[in-house]
Amino acid sequence: MSYVDGFLLPVPKKNLAAYKKMAAKAGKIWREHGALDYRECAGDDLKTAFGLPYPKLMKLKKGEVPVFSWIMFKSRKHRDTVNAKVMKDPRIQAMCPDPKQMPFDVKRMCYGGFKTLVKA
């Protein structure tokens, strides 16, 4: 089964275009190094009648939108290999010279690796 790196991060609406541009470049790099899929999704329908809505879970500040992202790999080993190549890629290093200049709050980003349980 495949392996997925998942991300959840708050992005100020005023920075969404800059984030989209950065993410498009990053997605191209991850795919070049072997990732099977790369997605970046901005929150849209967030007023749920059940469960814990993303804005509440993430403690979003006024003017922020949640971004839910994932990168798919063949396996955890494949993920580790691809990510090692990506982190050495000078294009990625050039995009992230200073965490304070990122279009989102790096300290509030959630990240983890996930085993696929079901593929329908």
C-alpha beads as a LAMMPS data file, in Angstrom:
LAMMPS data file: protein, C-alpha beads

120 atoms
119 bonds

1 atom types
1 bond types

-500.0 500.0 xlo xhi
-500.0 500.0 ylo yhi
-500.0 500.0 zlo zhi

Masses

1 110.0

Atoms # bond

1 1 1 0.000 0.000 0.000
2 1 1 1.025 3.590 -0.558
3 1 1 2.397 5.996 2.040
4 1 1 1.290 9.603 2.512
5 1 1 2.883 12.646 4.106
6 1 1 0.082 14.882 5.351
7 1 1 0.178 18.570 6.247
8 1 1 -2.263 20.981 7.821
9 1 1 -1.290 24.634 8.051
10 1 1 -2.812 28.070 8.574
11 1 1 -2.274 30.510 5.727
12 1 1 -3.331 34.155 5.912
13 1 1 -5.791 34.833 3.083
14 1 1 -3.615 37.752 1.985
15 1 1 -0.728 35.253 1.479
16 1 1 -2.718 32.542 -0.305
17 1 1 -1.546 33.536 -3.797
18 1 1 2.111 33.531 -2.666
19 1 1 1.577 30.172 -0.955
20 1 1 -0.031 28.729 -4.096
21 1 1 2.931 29.871 -6.204
22 1 1 5.421 28.349 -3.752
23 1 1 3.417 25.111 -3.505
24 1 1 3.212 24.746 -7.287
25 1 1 7.011 24.947 -7.508
26 1 1 7.430 22.505 -4.610
27 1 1 4.952 20.062 -6.134
28 1 1 6.880 20.012 -9.392
29 1 1 10.106 19.281 -7.506
30 1 1 8.568 16.465 -5.429
31 1 1 7.106 14.880 -8.585
32 1 1 10.467 15.153 -10.393
33 1 1 12.079 13.249 -7.532
34 1 1 9.472 10.476 -7.617
35 1 1 6.404 11.431 -5.568
36 1 1 3.283 9.815 -7.025
37 1 1 0.909 12.680 -6.212
38 1 1 1.087 16.131 -4.642
39 1 1 -1.985 18.103 -3.530
40 1 1 -2.548 21.454 -1.834
41 1 1 -6.143 22.252 -0.862
42 1 1 -7.513 25.468 0.670
43 1 1 -10.437 25.297 3.086
44 1 1 -13.784 26.120 1.496
45 1 1 -16.785 24.423 3.154
46 1 1 -15.780 24.667 6.811
47 1 1 -19.029 25.298 8.696
48 1 1 -19.859 21.718 9.630
49 1 1 -22.839 20.699 11.747
50 1 1 -20.919 17.816 13.319
51 1 1 -17.410 16.986 14.413
52 1 1 -14.700 19.527 15.115
53 1 1 -14.404 22.098 12.311
54 1 1 -10.896 22.801 11.039
55 1 1 -10.952 26.495 12.068
56 1 1 -11.675 25.520 15.670
57 1 1 -9.217 22.618 15.681
58 1 1 -6.433 24.787 14.275
59 1 1 -7.361 27.849 16.335
60 1 1 -7.306 29.914 13.164
61 1 1 -6.820 33.613 13.584
62 1 1 -9.029 36.123 11.794
63 1 1 -8.139 36.213 8.107
64 1 1 -6.520 32.736 7.992
65 1 1 -7.576 29.789 5.868
66 1 1 -6.650 26.146 6.557
67 1 1 -4.587 24.400 3.901
68 1 1 -4.715 20.607 3.819
69 1 1 -1.941 18.993 1.780
70 1 1 -0.586 15.572 1.012
71 1 1 2.164 13.897 -0.942
72 1 1 1.785 10.258 -1.969
73 1 1 4.594 7.716 -2.253
74 1 1 4.931 3.995 -3.042
75 1 1 6.016 3.179 0.514
76 1 1 7.633 4.716 3.575
77 1 1 11.047 3.734 2.228
78 1 1 10.215 5.423 -1.092
79 1 1 9.069 8.526 0.854
80 1 1 12.359 8.653 2.753
81 1 1 14.354 8.362 -0.481
82 1 1 12.326 11.007 -2.323
83 1 1 12.331 13.434 0.615
84 1 1 16.099 13.109 1.016
85 1 1 16.537 14.097 -2.647
86 1 1 14.048 16.955 -2.335
87 1 1 15.735 18.391 0.758
88 1 1 19.069 18.452 -1.103
89 1 1 17.526 20.136 -4.154
90 1 1 18.827 23.723 -4.386
91 1 1 15.435 24.925 -5.649
92 1 1 13.791 23.886 -2.366
93 1 1 16.604 25.400 -0.335
94 1 1 16.198 28.681 -2.264
95 1 1 12.457 28.747 -1.497
96 1 1 12.979 28.381 2.255
97 1 1 15.956 30.552 3.255
98 1 1 14.283 32.017 6.358
99 1 1 11.201 30.564 8.116
100 1 1 10.127 34.113 9.015
101 1 1 9.673 34.880 5.300
102 1 1 7.316 31.965 4.633
103 1 1 3.721 32.827 3.625
104 1 1 2.406 30.880 6.651
105 1 1 3.244 30.339 10.325
106 1 1 5.769 27.479 10.230
107 1 1 5.443 26.899 13.983
108 1 1 1.750 26.083 13.607
109 1 1 2.147 23.620 10.722
110 1 1 1.113 20.026 11.463
111 1 1 2.893 17.208 9.638
112 1 1 3.069 13.433 9.756
113 1 1 3.585 10.262 7.741
114 1 1 0.607 7.920 7.273
115 1 1 0.207 4.284 6.247
116 1 1 -2.655 3.754 3.819
117 1 1 -5.393 1.663 5.418
118 1 1 -7.970 1.610 2.612
119 1 1 -7.756 2.386 -1.073
120 1 1 -11.169 2.256 -2.721

Bonds

1 1 1 2
2 1 2 3
3 1 3 4
4 1 4 5
5 1 5 6
6 1 6 7
7 1 7 8
8 1 8 9
9 1 9 10
10 1 10 11
11 1 11 12
12 1 12 13
13 1 13 14
14 1 14 15
15 1 15 16
16 1 16 17
17 1 17 18
18 1 18 19
19 1 19 20
20 1 20 21
21 1 21 22
22 1 22 23
23 1 23 24
24 1 24 25
25 1 25 26
26 1 26 27
27 1 27 28
28 1 28 29
29 1 29 30
30 1 30 31
31 1 31 32
32 1 32 33
33 1 33 34
34 1 34 35
35 1 35 36
36 1 36 37
37 1 37 38
38 1 38 39
39 1 39 40
40 1 40 41
41 1 41 42
42 1 42 43
43 1 43 44
44 1 44 45
45 1 45 46
46 1 46 47
47 1 47 48
48 1 48 49
49 1 49 50
50 1 50 51
51 1 51 52
52 1 52 53
53 1 53 54
54 1 54 55
55 1 55 56
56 1 56 57
57 1 57 58
58 1 58 59
59 1 59 60
60 1 60 61
61 1 61 62
62 1 62 63
63 1 63 64
64 1 64 65
65 1 65 66
66 1 66 67
67 1 67 68
68 1 68 69
69 1 69 70
70 1 70 71
71 1 71 72
72 1 72 73
73 1 73 74
74 1 74 75
75 1 75 76
76 1 76 77
77 1 77 78
78 1 78 79
79 1 79 80
80 1 80 81
81 1 81 82
82 1 82 83
83 1 83 84
84 1 84 85
85 1 85 86
86 1 86 87
87 1 87 88
88 1 88 89
89 1 89 90
90 1 90 91
91 1 91 92
92 1 92 93
93 1 93 94
94 1 94 95
95 1 95 96
96 1 96 97
97 1 97 98
98 1 98 99
99 1 99 100
100 1 100 101
101 1 101 102
102 1 102 103
103 1 103 104
104 1 104 105
105 1 105 106
106 1 106 107
107 1 107 108
108 1 108 109
109 1 109 110
110 1 110 111
111 1 111 112
112 1 112 113
113 1 113 114
114 1 114 115
115 1 115 116
116 1 116 117
117 1 117 118
118 1 118 119
119 1 119 120
